[in-house]
Amino acid sequence: MFPENRPRRLRRTKTIRRMVRETKISTDDLVYPLFIKEGKSIKEPIGAMPGQFRYSLDMLREPVKEVEKLGIPAVILFGIPLKKDPLGREAYKKNGIVQKAVKAIKDAAPELLVITDVCMCEYTDHGHCGILTEQGEVSNDDTLEVIAKIALSHANAGADIVAPSGMMDGGVGVIRDALDEGGFEQVPIMSYAIKYASAFYGPFREAADSSPAFGDRKGYQMDPANVREALREAMLDVEEGADFLMVKPAMPYLDVLRVVSEEFDTPLVAYQVSGEYSMIKAAATNGWLDEDSVIMESLTAIKRAGADIIITYFAPTVARLIT
Ligand code: PBG
């Protein structure tokens, strides 16, 4: 017999569940990443990311209109240039692939907010995120000048938000100065402040052709073992003028999202990265997981941990699932 005066748990009827749900995913939370490649008539499937493609400019119209129609507020762009060189010069060309893509997207889907990834790894022939020293290491200070130029060229092309992803010391500050001087005081900076040196970026590096030709990114990206350091990284970027902070990857770093969201009032972005996407896809394709349920559960967990915004390759799928 159930003892008298003992509490019982809330009866979880469907409606009650709906009413007391603490975390809700909305289309408004989503950002969709797009890979844009120099060339014509390209809609190239990305092998390790089933359902994702590289598009040339002339093929962009349809997917961005679809994203806009689904009510997803923003896209983030990654460019794949034809030419790469040690200095990543293509990254800040007026007619570079991302610069042209921003214009094309604004043309096709004027409501869509365009975020641009500011980094050198897709543009350098060595695949590192900056200018190398003779010893083959990324020179932080030489790289700063270049990323400021890249960010300014994106803003000039019409980017709404710039997102430096190279984790250079002082990067946010030099970009803020360059934008302000260029008359772009209103363009916010979404800093990849807390970016772990993660093996979960594997499929992205295939997609964006940005694997380092030698070595790794452990010198400038964070050690997965650290969380206190994440707070320090976040603090530095906020002091330099970051308007959004990002934690990347997302699901393996929910504890990091939690502490950063508790310590900072800056809007917090989580990037559900390529490897997270591919794992779910692979398991679902094999019939080992229910894809839609796992997608929704993963996004709910990321938001519950403290994210305000989620960058995810599942954005269109999620928008279709919840509307
Ligand atoms: C760097 C960048 C990377 C990702 C986003 N921006 C790759 C890296 O740091 O190696 C990874 C995103 C993903 O895996 O989905 N430009």
py3Dmol code that shows the C-alpha trace and the ligand (Angstrom):
import py3Dmol

protein = """\
ATOM      1  CA  MET A   1       0.000   0.000   0.000  1.00  0.00           C
ATOM      2  CA  PHE A   2       1.263   3.447  -0.877  1.00  0.00           C
ATOM      3  CA  PRO A   3       1.855   5.342   2.400  1.00  0.00           C
ATOM      4  CA  GLU A   4      -0.447   8.251   3.145  1.00  0.00           C
ATOM      5  CA  ASN A   5       0.802  11.827   2.712  1.00  0.00           C
ATOM      6  CA  ARG A   6       3.735  10.777   0.592  1.00  0.00           C
ATOM      7  CA  PRO A   7       4.467  12.889  -2.444  1.00  0.00           C
ATOM      8  CA  ARG A   8       3.763  11.446  -5.844  1.00  0.00           C
ATOM      9  CA  ARG A   9       5.474  12.501  -9.007  1.00  0.00           C
ATOM     10  CA  LEU A  10       3.682  14.625 -11.498  1.00  0.00           C
ATOM     11  CA  ARG A  11       1.438  12.635 -13.789  1.00  0.00           C
ATOM     12  CA  ARG A  12       3.119  12.891 -17.154  1.00  0.00           C
ATOM     13  CA  THR A  13       0.221  13.084 -19.527  1.00  0.00           C
ATOM     14  CA  LYS A  14       0.985  14.363 -22.957  1.00  0.00           C
ATOM     15  CA  THR A  15      -0.442  17.801 -22.267  1.00  0.00           C
ATOM     16  CA  ILE A  16       1.212  18.148 -18.891  1.00  0.00           C
ATOM     17  CA  ARG A  17       4.523  17.173 -20.454  1.00  0.00           C
ATOM     18  CA  ARG A  18       4.050  19.885 -23.010  1.00  0.00           C
ATOM     19  CA  MET A  19       3.244  22.490 -20.381  1.00  0.00           C
ATOM     20  CA  VAL A  20       6.082  21.756 -17.972  1.00  0.00           C
ATOM     21  CA  ARG A  21       8.811  21.174 -20.517  1.00  0.00           C
ATOM     22  CA  GLU A  22      11.804  23.255 -19.425  1.00  0.00           C
ATOM     23  CA  THR A  23      13.672  23.318 -22.701  1.00  0.00           C
ATOM     24  CA  LYS A  24      12.126  23.966 -26.054  1.00  0.00           C
ATOM     25  CA  ILE A  25      13.782  23.982 -29.432  1.00  0.00           C
ATOM     26  CA  SER A  26      12.595  26.673 -31.771  1.00  0.00           C
ATOM     27  CA  THR A  27      13.487  27.290 -35.382  1.00  0.00           C
ATOM     28  CA  ASP A  28      14.689  30.686 -34.147  1.00  0.00           C
ATOM     29  CA  ASP A  29      17.602  28.957 -32.385  1.00  0.00           C
ATOM     30  CA  LEU A  30      19.116  27.492 -35.530  1.00  0.00           C
ATOM     31  CA  VAL A  31      21.975  28.381 -37.843  1.00  0.00           C
ATOM     32  CA  TYR A  32      22.654  26.294 -40.959  1.00  0.00           C
ATOM     33  CA  PRO A  33      26.222  25.860 -42.264  1.00  0.00           C
ATOM     34  CA  LEU A  34      26.816  26.023 -46.009  1.00  0.00           C
ATOM     35  CA  PHE A  35      29.887  25.033 -48.036  1.00  0.00           C
ATOM     36  CA  ILE A  36      30.442  27.137 -51.106  1.00  0.00           C
ATOM     37  CA  LYS A  37      32.812  26.155 -53.813  1.00  0.00           C
ATOM     38  CA  GLU A  38      34.296  28.101 -56.688  1.00  0.00           C
ATOM     39  CA  GLY A  39      33.042  26.755 -60.028  1.00  0.00           C
ATOM     40  CA  LYS A  40      29.820  26.162 -61.952  1.00  0.00           C
ATOM     41  CA  SER A  41      26.838  23.816 -61.675  1.00  0.00           C
ATOM     42  CA  ILE A  42      28.257  22.162 -58.583  1.00  0.00           C
ATOM     43  CA  LYS A  43      26.092  20.344 -56.086  1.00  0.00           C
ATOM     44  CA  GLU A  44      28.588  17.878 -54.780  1.00  0.00           C
ATOM     45  CA  PRO A  45      27.667  15.428 -52.030  1.00  0.00           C
ATOM     46  CA  ILE A  46      30.043  15.408 -49.085  1.00  0.00           C
ATOM     47  CA  GLY A  47      30.977  11.771 -48.616  1.00  0.00           C
ATOM     48  CA  ALA A  48      31.339  11.748 -44.853  1.00  0.00           C
ATOM     49  CA  MET A  49      28.251  13.934 -44.333  1.00  0.00           C
ATOM     50  CA  PRO A  50      25.324  12.290 -46.123  1.00  0.00           C
ATOM     51  CA  GLY A  51      22.696  14.892 -47.011  1.00  0.00           C
ATOM     52  CA  GLN A  52      25.164  17.802 -47.096  1.00  0.00           C
ATOM     53  CA  PHE A  53      26.596  19.316 -50.264  1.00  0.00           C
ATOM     54  CA  ARG A  54      29.142  21.739 -51.617  1.00  0.00           C
ATOM     55  CA  TYR A  55      27.446  24.301 -53.827  1.00  0.00           C
ATOM     56  CA  SER A  56      28.753  26.640 -56.462  1.00  0.00           C
ATOM     57  CA  LEU A  57      27.304  30.141 -56.493  1.00  0.00           C
ATOM     58  CA  ASP A  58      24.893  29.435 -59.332  1.00  0.00           C
ATOM     59  CA  MET A  59      23.394  26.514 -57.396  1.00  0.00           C
ATOM     60  CA  LEU A  60      22.905  28.339 -54.116  1.00  0.00           C
ATOM     61  CA  ARG A  61      19.580  29.933 -54.798  1.00  0.00           C
ATOM     62  CA  GLU A  62      17.418  26.905 -54.190  1.00  0.00           C
ATOM     63  CA  PRO A  63      18.919  25.764 -50.875  1.00  0.00           C
ATOM     64  CA  VAL A  64      19.011  29.248 -49.360  1.00  0.00           C
ATOM     65  CA  LYS A  65      15.451  29.984 -50.391  1.00  0.00           C
ATOM     66  CA  GLU A  66      14.431  26.714 -48.777  1.00  0.00           C
ATOM     67  CA  VAL A  67      16.285  27.618 -45.557  1.00  0.00           C
ATOM     68  CA  GLU A  68      14.568  30.999 -45.537  1.00  0.00           C
ATOM     69  CA  LYS A  69      11.177  29.422 -46.182  1.00  0.00           C
ATOM     70  CA  LEU A  70      11.669  27.040 -43.280  1.00  0.00           C
ATOM     71  CA  GLY A  71      12.070  30.036 -40.988  1.00  0.00           C
ATOM     72  CA  ILE A  72      15.706  29.360 -40.115  1.00  0.00           C
ATOM     73  CA  PRO A  73      17.084  32.824 -39.346  1.00  0.00           C
ATOM     74  CA  ALA A  74      20.725  32.444 -40.338  1.00  0.00           C
ATOM     75  CA  VAL A  75      23.367  30.602 -42.322  1.00  0.00           C
ATOM     76  CA  ILE A  76      27.106  30.411 -41.717  1.00  0.00           C
ATOM     77  CA  LEU A  77      29.363  30.238 -44.755  1.00  0.00           C
ATOM     78  CA  PHE A  78      32.520  28.282 -45.455  1.00  0.00           C
ATOM     79  CA  GLY A  79      34.339  28.955 -48.692  1.00  0.00           C
ATOM     80  CA  ILE A  80      36.344  26.537 -50.810  1.00  0.00           C
ATOM     81  CA  PRO A  81      38.550  28.531 -53.183  1.00  0.00           C
ATOM     82  CA  LEU A  82      40.192  27.258 -56.376  1.00  0.00           C
ATOM     83  CA  LYS A  83      43.621  28.496 -55.444  1.00  0.00           C
ATOM     84  CA  LYS A  84      45.415  28.157 -52.160  1.00  0.00           C
ATOM     85  CA  ASP A  85      48.724  29.711 -51.196  1.00  0.00           C
ATOM     86  CA  PRO A  86      50.858  29.879 -48.053  1.00  0.00           C
ATOM     87  CA  LEU A  87      49.400  33.266 -47.125  1.00  0.00           C
ATOM     88  CA  GLY A  88      45.732  32.481 -47.768  1.00  0.00           C
ATOM     89  CA  ARG A  89      45.338  35.504 -50.008  1.00  0.00           C
ATOM     90  CA  GLU A  90      42.088  34.290 -51.561  1.00  0.00           C
ATOM     91  CA  ALA A  91      40.421  34.704 -48.186  1.00  0.00           C
ATOM     92  CA  TYR A  92      40.237  38.498 -48.317  1.00  0.00           C
ATOM     93  CA  LYS A  93      39.812  39.098 -52.037  1.00  0.00           C
ATOM     94  CA  LYS A  94      36.976  41.432 -52.946  1.00  0.00           C
ATOM     95  CA  ASN A  95      35.700  38.786 -55.351  1.00  0.00           C
ATOM     96  CA  GLY A  96      36.567  35.832 -53.178  1.00  0.00           C
ATOM     97  CA  ILE A  97      34.165  32.927 -52.946  1.00  0.00           C
ATOM     98  CA  VAL A  98      32.637  33.916 -49.601  1.00  0.00           C
ATOM     99  CA  GLN A  99      32.386  37.582 -50.558  1.00  0.00           C
ATOM    100  CA  LYS A 100      30.498  36.642 -53.719  1.00  0.00           C
ATOM    101  CA  ALA A 101      28.361  34.149 -51.826  1.00  0.00           C
ATOM    102  CA  VAL A 102      27.228  36.760 -49.309  1.00  0.00           C
ATOM    103  CA  LYS A 103      25.947  38.896 -52.150  1.00  0.00           C
ATOM    104  CA  ALA A 104      24.303  35.949 -53.910  1.00  0.00           C
ATOM    105  CA  ILE A 105      22.513  34.895 -50.729  1.00  0.00           C
ATOM    106  CA  LYS A 106      21.330  38.423 -49.953  1.00  0.00           C
ATOM    107  CA  ASP A 107      19.970  38.511 -53.459  1.00  0.00           C
ATOM    108  CA  ALA A 108      18.167  35.169 -53.277  1.00  0.00           C
ATOM    109  CA  ALA A 109      16.975  35.324 -49.672  1.00  0.00           C
ATOM    110  CA  PRO A 110      17.068  38.874 -48.341  1.00  0.00           C
ATOM    111  CA  GLU A 111      15.620  37.885 -44.951  1.00  0.00           C
ATOM    112  CA  LEU A 112      18.426  35.476 -44.168  1.00  0.00           C
ATOM    113  CA  LEU A 113      21.138  36.623 -41.792  1.00  0.00           C
ATOM    114  CA  VAL A 114      24.554  35.779 -43.184  1.00  0.00           C
ATOM    115  CA  ILE A 115      27.351  34.820 -40.822  1.00  0.00           C
ATOM    116  CA  THR A 116      30.826  34.266 -42.248  1.00  0.00           C
ATOM    117  CA  ASP A 117      33.545  32.041 -40.846  1.00  0.00           C
ATOM    118  CA  VAL A 118      36.721  34.085 -40.605  1.00  0.00           C
ATOM    119  CA  CYS A 119      39.656  31.716 -40.858  1.00  0.00           C
ATOM    120  CA  MET A 120      42.578  30.893 -43.097  1.00  0.00           C
ATOM    121  CA  CYS A 121      42.600  27.092 -43.079  1.00  0.00           C
ATOM    122  CA  GLU A 122      40.453  26.720 -46.207  1.00  0.00           C
ATOM    123  CA  TYR A 123      42.725  29.153 -48.073  1.00  0.00           C
ATOM    124  CA  THR A 124      46.236  28.126 -47.115  1.00  0.00           C
ATOM    125  CA  ASP A 125      48.004  25.396 -49.058  1.00  0.00           C
ATOM    126  CA  HIS A 126      49.363  23.989 -45.795  1.00  0.00           C
ATOM    127  CA  GLY A 127      45.865  23.925 -44.238  1.00  0.00           C
ATOM    128  CA  HIS A 128      46.788  25.717 -41.040  1.00  0.00           C
ATOM    129  CA  CYS A 129      44.698  28.563 -39.633  1.00  0.00           C
ATOM    130  CA  GLY A 130      47.369  31.206 -40.021  1.00  0.00           C
ATOM    131  CA  ILE A 131      50.688  32.426 -41.387  1.00  0.00           C
ATOM    132  CA  LEU A 132      53.506  29.996 -40.669  1.00  0.00           C
ATOM    133  CA  THR A 133      56.931  30.754 -39.270  1.00  0.00           C
ATOM    134  CA  GLU A 134      60.014  29.187 -40.839  1.00  0.00           C
ATOM    135  CA  GLN A 135      59.689  26.448 -38.255  1.00  0.00           C
ATOM    136  CA  GLY A 136      56.231  25.624 -39.596  1.00  0.00           C
ATOM    137  CA  GLU A 137      54.287  26.951 -36.636  1.00  0.00           C
ATOM    138  CA  VAL A 138      51.408  29.373 -36.815  1.00  0.00           C
ATOM    139  CA  SER A 139      52.600  32.867 -36.030  1.00  0.00           C
ATOM    140  CA  ASN A 140      49.827  34.375 -33.971  1.00  0.00           C
ATOM    141  CA  ASP A 141      50.830  37.977 -34.483  1.00  0.00           C
ATOM    142  CA  ASP A 142      51.421  37.775 -38.238  1.00  0.00           C
ATOM    143  CA  THR A 143      48.047  36.113 -38.591  1.00  0.00           C
ATOM    144  CA  LEU A 144      46.153  38.904 -36.849  1.00  0.00           C
ATOM    145  CA  GLU A 145      46.602  41.343 -39.695  1.00  0.00           C
ATOM    146  CA  VAL A 146      45.230  38.823 -42.176  1.00  0.00           C
ATOM    147  CA  ILE A 147      42.150  37.872 -40.203  1.00  0.00           C
ATOM    148  CA  ALA A 148      41.311  41.555 -39.697  1.00  0.00           C
ATOM    149  CA  LYS A 149      41.454  41.953 -43.485  1.00  0.00           C
ATOM    150  CA  ILE A 150      39.282  38.884 -44.026  1.00  0.00           C
ATOM    151  CA  ALA A 151      36.639  40.098 -41.577  1.00  0.00           C
ATOM    152  CA  LEU A 152      36.570  43.554 -43.133  1.00  0.00           C
ATOM    153  CA  SER A 153      36.219  42.113 -46.643  1.00  0.00           C
ATOM    154  CA  HIS A 154      33.271  40.004 -45.466  1.00  0.00           C
ATOM    155  CA  ALA A 155      31.599  43.036 -43.898  1.00  0.00           C
ATOM    156  CA  ASN A 156      32.201  44.988 -47.091  1.00  0.00           C
ATOM    157  CA  ALA A 157      30.441  42.225 -49.026  1.00  0.00           C
ATOM    158  CA  GLY A 158      27.439  42.532 -46.715  1.00  0.00           C
ATOM    159  CA  ALA A 159      28.022  39.915 -43.998  1.00  0.00           C
ATOM    160  CA  ASP A 160      25.765  40.505 -40.986  1.00  0.00           C
ATOM    161  CA  ILE A 161      27.984  38.793 -38.418  1.00  0.00           C
ATOM    162  CA  VAL A 162      31.622  37.700 -38.635  1.00  0.00           C
ATOM    163  CA  ALA A 163      32.791  34.594 -36.814  1.00  0.00           C
ATOM    164  CA  PRO A 164      36.534  34.258 -36.276  1.00  0.00           C
ATOM    165  CA  SER A 165      37.322  30.572 -35.814  1.00  0.00           C
ATOM    166  CA  GLY A 166      41.102  30.491 -35.698  1.00  0.00           C
ATOM    167  CA  MET A 167      41.489  31.134 -31.940  1.00  0.00           C
ATOM    168  CA  MET A 168      44.324  33.616 -32.351  1.00  0.00           C
ATOM    169  CA  ASP A 169      45.214  35.720 -29.317  1.00  0.00           C
ATOM    170  CA  GLY A 170      43.978  39.229 -29.898  1.00  0.00           C
ATOM    171  CA  GLY A 171      41.923  38.140 -32.906  1.00  0.00           C
ATOM    172  CA  VAL A 172      38.603  39.519 -31.719  1.00  0.00           C
ATOM    173  CA  GLY A 173      40.199  42.848 -30.804  1.00  0.00           C
ATOM    174  CA  VAL A 174      41.860  43.443 -34.171  1.00  0.00           C
ATOM    175  CA  ILE A 175      38.689  42.492 -35.993  1.00  0.00           C
ATOM    176  CA  ARG A 176      36.652  44.886 -33.834  1.00  0.00           C
ATOM    177  CA  ASP A 177      39.076  47.714 -34.622  1.00  0.00           C
ATOM    178  CA  ALA A 178      39.114  46.951 -38.345  1.00  0.00           C
ATOM    179  CA  LEU A 179      35.318  46.805 -38.507  1.00  0.00           C
ATOM    180  CA  ASP A 180      34.917  50.038 -36.560  1.00  0.00           C
ATOM    181  CA  GLU A 181      37.419  51.858 -38.725  1.00  0.00           C
ATOM    182  CA  GLY A 182      35.694  50.560 -41.830  1.00  0.00           C
ATOM    183  CA  GLY A 183      32.347  51.940 -40.667  1.00  0.00           C
ATOM    184  CA  PHE A 184      30.959  48.578 -39.546  1.00  0.00           C
ATOM    185  CA  GLU A 185      30.432  49.378 -35.874  1.00  0.00           C
ATOM    186  CA  GLN A 186      27.102  47.559 -36.038  1.00  0.00           C
ATOM    187  CA  VAL A 187      28.509  44.248 -37.318  1.00  0.00           C
ATOM    188  CA  PRO A 188      28.762  41.880 -34.348  1.00  0.00           C
ATOM    189  CA  ILE A 189      31.520  39.361 -33.728  1.00  0.00           C
ATOM    190  CA  MET A 190      30.623  35.758 -32.991  1.00  0.00           C
ATOM    191  CA  SER A 191      33.786  34.370 -31.516  1.00  0.00           C
ATOM    192  CA  TYR A 192      34.688  30.702 -31.653  1.00  0.00           C
ATOM    193  CA  ALA A 193      36.083  31.440 -28.215  1.00  0.00           C
ATOM    194  CA  ILE A 194      36.076  27.904 -26.919  1.00  0.00           C
ATOM    195  CA  LYS A 195      37.101  25.655 -29.712  1.00  0.00           C
ATOM    196  CA  TYR A 196      38.550  22.326 -28.734  1.00  0.00           C
ATOM    197  CA  ALA A 197      41.247  20.554 -30.744  1.00  0.00           C
ATOM    198  CA  SER A 198      38.699  17.912 -31.629  1.00  0.00           C
ATOM    199  CA  ALA A 199      38.676  14.803 -33.766  1.00  0.00           C
ATOM    200  CA  PHE A 200      34.974  15.493 -34.342  1.00  0.00           C
ATOM    201  CA  TYR A 201      35.942  17.998 -37.061  1.00  0.00           C
ATOM    202  CA  GLY A 202      37.108  15.162 -39.326  1.00  0.00           C
ATOM    203  CA  PRO A 203      34.228  15.205 -41.824  1.00  0.00           C
ATOM    204  CA  PHE A 204      34.338  19.020 -42.041  1.00  0.00           C
ATOM    205  CA  ARG A 205      37.944  18.920 -43.082  1.00  0.00           C
ATOM    206  CA  GLU A 206      36.967  16.642 -45.938  1.00  0.00           C
ATOM    207  CA  ALA A 207      34.043  18.922 -46.791  1.00  0.00           C
ATOM    208  CA  ALA A 208      36.075  22.126 -46.740  1.00  0.00           C
ATOM    209  CA  ASP A 209      39.322  20.571 -47.892  1.00  0.00           C
ATOM    210  CA  SER A 210      41.054  22.108 -44.896  1.00  0.00           C
ATOM    211  CA  SER A 211      43.072  19.338 -43.247  1.00  0.00           C
ATOM    212  CA  PRO A 212      46.470  20.497 -42.091  1.00  0.00           C
ATOM    213  CA  ALA A 213      49.111  19.101 -44.463  1.00  0.00           C
ATOM    214  CA  PHE A 214      51.310  18.360 -41.459  1.00  0.00           C
ATOM    215  CA  GLY A 215      50.969  18.574 -37.704  1.00  0.00           C
ATOM    216  CA  ASP A 216      47.723  19.449 -35.958  1.00  0.00           C
ATOM    217  CA  ARG A 217      45.901  22.395 -34.423  1.00  0.00           C
ATOM    218  CA  LYS A 218      46.671  21.568 -30.819  1.00  0.00           C
ATOM    219  CA  GLY A 219      48.905  24.608 -30.469  1.00  0.00           C
ATOM    220  CA  TYR A 220      46.011  27.024 -30.816  1.00  0.00           C
ATOM    221  CA  GLN A 221      42.879  25.009 -30.111  1.00  0.00           C
ATOM    222  CA  MET A 222      41.865  23.902 -26.632  1.00  0.00           C
ATOM    223  CA  ASP A 223      42.737  20.675 -24.902  1.00  0.00           C
ATOM    224  CA  PRO A 224      39.589  18.535 -24.466  1.00  0.00           C
ATOM    225  CA  ALA A 225      40.733  17.865 -20.910  1.00  0.00           C
ATOM    226  CA  ASN A 226      40.252  21.479 -19.798  1.00  0.00           C
ATOM    227  CA  VAL A 227      37.249  23.400 -18.597  1.00  0.00           C
ATOM    228  CA  ARG A 228      38.668  26.183 -16.397  1.00  0.00           C
ATOM    229  CA  GLU A 229      40.676  27.306 -19.376  1.00  0.00           C
ATOM    230  CA  ALA A 230      37.403  27.703 -21.267  1.00  0.00           C
ATOM    231  CA  LEU A 231      36.355  30.436 -18.855  1.00  0.00           C
ATOM    232  CA  ARG A 232      39.631  32.216 -19.394  1.00  0.00           C
ATOM    233  CA  GLU A 233      39.279  31.991 -23.177  1.00  0.00           C
ATOM    234  CA  ALA A 234      35.753  33.348 -22.923  1.00  0.00           C
ATOM    235  CA  MET A 235      36.843  36.206 -20.675  1.00  0.00           C
ATOM    236  CA  LEU A 236      39.622  37.290 -23.021  1.00  0.00           C
ATOM    237  CA  ASP A 237      37.286  37.360 -25.994  1.00  0.00           C
ATOM    238  CA  VAL A 238      34.560  39.230 -24.132  1.00  0.00           C
ATOM    239  CA  GLU A 239      37.115  41.828 -23.066  1.00  0.00           C
ATOM    240  CA  GLU A 240      38.196  42.210 -26.688  1.00  0.00           C
ATOM    241  CA  GLY A 241      34.606  42.822 -27.758  1.00  0.00           C
ATOM    242  CA  ALA A 242      33.014  39.483 -28.645  1.00  0.00           C
ATOM    243  CA  ASP A 243      29.233  39.804 -28.954  1.00  0.00           C
ATOM    244  CA  PHE A 244      28.584  36.060 -29.027  1.00  0.00           C
ATOM    245  CA  LEU A 245      30.626  33.248 -27.525  1.00  0.00           C
ATOM    246  CA  MET A 246      30.794  29.834 -29.088  1.00  0.00           C
ATOM    247  CA  VAL A 247      31.555  26.419 -27.677  1.00  0.00           C
ATOM    248  CA  LYS A 248      32.561  23.798 -30.219  1.00  0.00           C
ATOM    249  CA  PRO A 249      31.923  20.828 -30.516  1.00  0.00           C
ATOM    250  CA  ALA A 250      28.613  20.704 -28.653  1.00  0.00           C
ATOM    251  CA  MET A 251      27.462  17.368 -27.289  1.00  0.00           C
ATOM    252  CA  PRO A 252      30.799  16.138 -25.928  1.00  0.00           C
ATOM    253  CA  TYR A 253      31.178  19.520 -24.150  1.00  0.00           C
ATOM    254  CA  LEU A 254      27.830  20.073 -22.440  1.00  0.00           C
ATOM    255  CA  ASP A 255      29.561  20.753 -19.129  1.00  0.00           C
ATOM    256  CA  VAL A 256      31.495  23.551 -20.796  1.00  0.00           C
ATOM    257  CA  LEU A 257      28.293  25.062 -22.176  1.00  0.00           C
ATOM    258  CA  ARG A 258      26.814  24.912 -18.693  1.00  0.00           C
ATOM    259  CA  VAL A 259      29.655  26.747 -16.930  1.00  0.00           C
ATOM    260  CA  VAL A 260      30.102  29.335 -19.664  1.00  0.00           C
ATOM    261  CA  SER A 261      26.369  30.074 -19.670  1.00  0.00           C
ATOM    262  CA  GLU A 262      26.434  30.513 -15.907  1.00  0.00           C
ATOM    263  CA  GLU A 263      29.474  32.776 -15.873  1.00  0.00           C
ATOM    264  CA  PHE A 264      28.773  34.991 -18.886  1.00  0.00           C
ATOM    265  CA  ASP A 265      25.698  36.861 -19.988  1.00  0.00           C
ATOM    266  CA  THR A 266      26.945  37.036 -23.579  1.00  0.00           C
ATOM    267  CA  PRO A 267      24.676  35.085 -25.965  1.00  0.00           C
ATOM    268  CA  LEU A 268      26.033  31.561 -26.189  1.00  0.00           C
ATOM    269  CA  VAL A 269      26.329  29.553 -29.384  1.00  0.00           C
ATOM    270  CA  ALA A 270      26.958  25.816 -29.601  1.00  0.00           C
ATOM    271  CA  TYR A 271      28.284  24.229 -32.777  1.00  0.00           C
ATOM    272  CA  GLN A 272      27.042  20.697 -33.340  1.00  0.00           C
ATOM    273  CA  VAL A 273      29.973  19.845 -35.565  1.00  0.00           C
ATOM    274  CA  SER A 274      30.423  17.604 -38.572  1.00  0.00           C
ATOM    275  CA  GLY A 275      31.472  14.532 -36.589  1.00  0.00           C
ATOM    276  CA  GLU A 276      28.410  14.782 -34.370  1.00  0.00           C
ATOM    277  CA  TYR A 277      26.270  14.964 -37.501  1.00  0.00           C
ATOM    278  CA  SER A 278      28.019  12.064 -39.220  1.00  0.00           C
ATOM    279  CA  MET A 279      27.781   9.771 -36.193  1.00  0.00           C
ATOM    280  CA  ILE A 280      24.033  10.216 -35.981  1.00  0.00           C
ATOM    281  CA  LYS A 281      23.663   9.801 -39.743  1.00  0.00           C
ATOM    282  CA  ALA A 282      25.785   6.667 -39.819  1.00  0.00           C
ATOM    283  CA  ALA A 283      23.915   5.006 -36.993  1.00  0.00           C
ATOM    284  CA  ALA A 284      20.542   5.981 -38.438  1.00  0.00           C
ATOM    285  CA  THR A 285      21.471   4.680 -41.893  1.00  0.00           C
ATOM    286  CA  ASN A 286      22.268   1.337 -40.329  1.00  0.00           C
ATOM    287  CA  GLY A 287      18.963   1.321 -38.515  1.00  0.00           C
ATOM    288  CA  TRP A 288      20.720   1.462 -35.140  1.00  0.00           C
ATOM    289  CA  LEU A 289      19.134   4.711 -33.978  1.00  0.00           C
ATOM    290  CA  ASP A 290      15.954   6.564 -34.735  1.00  0.00           C
ATOM    291  CA  GLU A 291      17.318   9.587 -36.551  1.00  0.00           C
ATOM    292  CA  ASP A 292      14.615  12.178 -35.845  1.00  0.00           C
ATOM    293  CA  SER A 293      14.371  11.339 -32.159  1.00  0.00           C
ATOM    294  CA  VAL A 294      18.107  11.405 -31.666  1.00  0.00           C
ATOM    295  CA  ILE A 295      18.420  14.729 -33.474  1.00  0.00           C
ATOM    296  CA  MET A 296      15.761  16.332 -31.278  1.00  0.00           C
ATOM    297  CA  GLU A 297      17.233  14.820 -28.119  1.00  0.00           C
ATOM    298  CA  SER A 298      20.732  16.024 -28.985  1.00  0.00           C
ATOM    299  CA  LEU A 299      19.535  19.580 -29.648  1.00  0.00           C
ATOM    300  CA  THR A 300      17.450  19.591 -26.498  1.00  0.00           C
ATOM    301  CA  ALA A 301      20.484  18.499 -24.483  1.00  0.00           C
ATOM    302  CA  ILE A 302      22.634  21.221 -26.033  1.00  0.00           C
ATOM    303  CA  LYS A 303      20.058  23.870 -25.273  1.00  0.00           C
ATOM    304  CA  ARG A 304      19.386  22.536 -21.780  1.00  0.00           C
ATOM    305  CA  ALA A 305      23.106  22.816 -21.055  1.00  0.00           C
ATOM    306  CA  GLY A 306      22.935  26.543 -21.749  1.00  0.00           C
ATOM    307  CA  ALA A 307      23.167  27.275 -25.471  1.00  0.00           C
ATOM    308  CA  ASP A 308      21.003  30.053 -26.875  1.00  0.00           C
ATOM    309  CA  ILE A 309      21.818  29.335 -30.506  1.00  0.00           C
ATOM    310  CA  ILE A 310      22.780  26.064 -32.205  1.00  0.00           C
ATOM    311  CA  ILE A 311      24.730  25.799 -35.418  1.00  0.00           C
ATOM    312  CA  THR A 312      23.776  22.467 -36.903  1.00  0.00           C
ATOM    313  CA  TYR A 313      23.770  20.620 -40.216  1.00  0.00           C
ATOM    314  CA  PHE A 314      20.399  19.259 -39.071  1.00  0.00           C
ATOM    315  CA  ALA A 315      18.815  22.731 -39.105  1.00  0.00           C
ATOM    316  CA  PRO A 316      16.465  22.104 -42.066  1.00  0.00           C
ATOM    317  CA  THR A 317      15.481  18.686 -40.699  1.00  0.00           C
ATOM    318  CA  VAL A 318      14.759  20.172 -37.288  1.00  0.00           C
ATOM    319  CA  ALA A 319      12.752  23.024 -38.750  1.00  0.00           C
ATOM    320  CA  ARG A 320      10.633  20.477 -40.633  1.00  0.00           C
ATOM    321  CA  LEU A 321      10.206  18.333 -37.524  1.00  0.00           C
ATOM    322  CA  ILE A 322       8.989  21.088 -35.250  1.00  0.00           C
ATOM    323  CA  THR A 323       6.739  23.085 -37.544  1.00  0.00           C
TER     324      THR A 323
END
"""
ligand_1 = """\
16
PBG
C 37.836 26.420 -39.159
C 36.639 25.638 -38.786
C 36.557 24.262 -38.576
C 35.226 23.991 -38.290
C 34.525 25.194 -38.344
N 35.425 26.195 -38.636
C 37.573 23.203 -38.729
C 38.751 23.114 -37.863
O 38.965 23.839 -36.903
O 39.546 22.243 -38.207
C 34.659 22.649 -37.988
C 33.190 22.521 -38.064
C 32.684 21.123 -38.141
O 33.386 20.140 -37.881
O 31.498 20.981 -38.479
N 37.637 27.245 -40.268
"""
view = py3Dmol.view(width=600, height=400)
view.addModel(protein, "pdb")
view.setStyle({"model": 0}, {"cartoon": {"style": "trace"}})
view.addModel(ligand_1, "xyz")
view.setStyle({"model": 1}, {"stick": {}})
view.zoomTo()
view.show()
